[in-house]
Amino acid sequence: MSQHGDLDEARPIGCELLPRMAEFGIVHSWSDYFASCPARSGRGADAMRMVGWADALRAAQRLNPQPKEGQRARDATIAIAREREVGVDICQLLAEGALLTESQAHRLAVP
């Protein structure tokens, strides 16, 4: 199956899971994985905003940094986004993401 096909199948699952994860207070553990969806869909700027939102969420909740797997997902998302968003200010996108509401971040992840 193509990567795009995988994303198409993942989208409805993500739409259902993100709000539930937020309700249970565990969305921070998965947010970097969800950020990879817009990155892989060619929306690198949205992916970077999602990463900024996830970073701010963890900081606001005084959570430990991501475990190694989560950090790898974050790093991979940033790498993909940088390839697709050549010349944009990554720090600006991260800062914009830090200001997103939860529902705005969810819409970026699974539009």
C-alpha positions as CSV (number, residue, x, y, z in Angstrom):
1,M,0.0,0.0,0.0
2,S,1.3,3.5,-0.7
3,Q,2.2,5.9,2.0
4,H,-0.6,8.2,1.0
5,G,-3.1,5.3,1.3
6,D,-1.9,4.6,4.8
7,L,-2.5,8.2,5.7
8,D,-6.0,8.1,4.2
9,E,-6.8,5.1,6.4
10,A,-5.2,6.7,9.5
11,R,-7.2,9.9,9.2
12,P,-10.6,8.7,10.5
13,I,-8.8,6.8,13.3
14,G,-6.9,9.9,14.3
15,C,-10.1,12.0,14.2
16,E,-11.6,9.6,16.8
17,L,-8.5,9.0,18.9
18,L,-7.2,12.6,19.4
19,P,-10.1,13.9,21.4
20,R,-10.2,10.8,23.5
21,M,-6.5,11.0,24.2
22,A,-6.9,14.6,25.2
23,E,-9.8,13.7,27.5
24,F,-7.6,11.2,29.3
25,G,-4.6,13.5,29.4
26,I,-2.4,11.4,27.3
27,V,-2.3,13.3,24.0
28,H,1.1,14.6,24.8
29,S,2.5,11.1,24.4
30,W,1.2,10.7,20.8
31,S,1.2,14.3,19.5
32,D,4.6,14.0,17.7
33,Y,3.3,10.9,15.8
34,F,0.2,12.8,14.8
35,A,2.4,15.7,13.7
36,S,4.0,13.4,11.1
37,C,0.7,13.1,9.2
38,P,0.6,16.6,7.9
39,A,4.4,16.4,7.2
40,R,4.0,13.3,5.1
41,S,1.0,14.9,3.4
42,G,3.1,17.8,2.1
43,R,2.0,20.2,4.8
44,G,5.3,20.8,6.5
45,A,4.4,24.1,8.0
46,D,1.3,22.6,9.7
47,A,3.5,19.7,11.0
48,M,5.9,22.2,12.5
49,R,3.1,24.0,14.2
50,M,1.9,20.7,15.6
51,V,5.4,20.0,17.0
52,G,5.4,23.5,18.6
53,W,2.0,22.8,20.1
54,A,3.2,19.4,21.5
55,D,6.3,21.0,22.9
56,A,4.2,23.7,24.6
57,L,1.7,21.1,25.9
58,R,4.5,19.1,27.6
59,A,6.1,22.3,29.0
60,A,2.8,23.6,30.4
61,Q,2.1,20.2,32.1
62,R,5.7,20.0,33.3
63,L,6.2,16.7,31.7
64,N,9.5,15.0,31.1
65,P,10.9,15.1,27.6
66,Q,9.7,12.5,25.1
67,P,11.2,9.0,25.5
68,K,13.6,8.0,22.7
69,E,10.9,6.7,20.4
70,G,8.9,9.9,20.7
71,Q,12.0,12.0,20.2
72,R,12.8,10.1,17.1
73,A,9.2,10.7,15.8
74,R,9.6,14.4,16.5
75,D,13.0,14.6,14.8
76,A,11.7,12.7,11.7
77,T,8.7,15.1,11.5
78,I,11.0,18.1,11.7
79,A,13.3,16.6,9.0
80,I,10.4,15.9,6.6
81,A,9.0,19.4,7.2
82,R,12.3,21.1,6.6
83,E,12.6,19.3,3.3
84,R,9.1,20.5,2.3
85,E,9.3,24.0,3.7
86,V,12.7,25.2,2.4
87,G,13.3,28.8,3.4
88,V,10.7,29.1,6.1
89,D,11.5,30.2,9.6
90,I,11.1,26.9,11.6
91,C,11.4,28.7,14.9
92,Q,8.5,31.0,13.9
93,L,6.3,28.0,13.0
94,L,7.1,26.3,16.3
95,A,6.2,29.5,18.1
96,E,2.9,29.8,16.2
97,G,2.2,26.2,17.1
98,A,2.8,26.9,20.8
99,L,-0.2,29.3,20.7
100,L,-2.7,26.8,19.1
101,T,-5.7,25.6,21.0
102,E,-6.2,21.9,21.4
103,S,-9.0,21.9,18.8
104,Q,-6.8,23.9,16.3
105,A,-4.0,21.5,16.7
106,H,-6.4,18.5,16.2
107,R,-7.7,20.1,12.9
108,L,-4.1,20.5,11.7
109,A,-3.3,16.8,12.4
110,V,-6.4,15.3,10.8
111,P,-8.2,17.9,8.6
